[in-house]
Amino acid sequence: MKLSPSIVSLLAVLALAPWIPVAAQTDDSNPEATAPPGSTVITSDELHSDQVAHTSIFTGNVVVVGTNFHMTCQEMTVYFTNDNKVSKIVATGDVIIVQPDRVTHCGHAEYFHDSDTFDLTDQPVILDHKNQVTGPEIVIERTTQKMTVKGGRSKVTLQNESLGATTTPATPTDAK
């Protein structure tokens, strides 16, 4: 089967997406668990591609596996420019993105090609090593790896190791 230029463009963008947040588990018995080096594999229950509307919609148990990342969601829509380059990717429904030392959970994730940013909403949580970042909306600039929490209060939970402290719990003192 020959892939459309739109799908080829999508695969190229996803292969270059190092933002995507613990190392992907590999299981050779599951073809969805690994991707050949330098490639990205997308599987889903259904694919609807519309060359006139410049969209591809992957639905049902969407799994995206590439070099250094693994993403699952219930639906992923890819929007293309008139010359079949990816302009925007939207992943919805229990989005989980796994990358070495980082896991991201959210209900909605968008990638914008023009600004090279990811916008995570619907209860986003980023687990980086043992640290955690949450907020209403988390924006990640892919090339600079800058992160901004918008739309309300952010919460960052740092483990003692991140603060340079020992992991020995403090003992309460008797006040007599």
C-alpha positions, 0 to 999 in steps of 0.5 A: 500500500502506498502512503499518501504524502500527508501520512509521510509528512505526519510520520516525519514530524512524529519521528522528530518529536523529542518533547513527548514525554519513563522509557517506552517498554519494548515487547517484540511479541507486540508489533505496536511496541517497537518501531524500526530505527528512524521511523514512526509506526501508527496503529488504530482501529480505524483511519479516515484520510481526506485528501480534499479536507487535508486531514487524517483521523485515527480512531480507537486504540491509537498507538504511536511508536517512534524512536524514544517515545510511545503515545496512546490515545483514543483519537488523533487528528492530523491537519495538513497544509495544501502542500501536505505538510503537517500543520497541527496534530490533536490527540484526545481521550486518555492521552499518555505519552512516554519518553525516557525519564518522563511520562505525560498524562492528559485528556487533550494534547495539541501540536502546532507546527508553526510555533513548534509547541505542544499544548496539554489540557484536560488535567495534564500531569507531567512526571519527570523522574520522580517529580510532578508538574500539574496545572490547567494548561501546560505549554511546551516549546519543543526546541527550547524545552521551555514549559509554561503552566497557564490558566490557573495555579500550577503545582510542582512536587519535588522529591528530596533527591531533586532538592539535594536532600537525603531521603531519610524521613525526619523523625518527630521529637518528643516535646515533654 
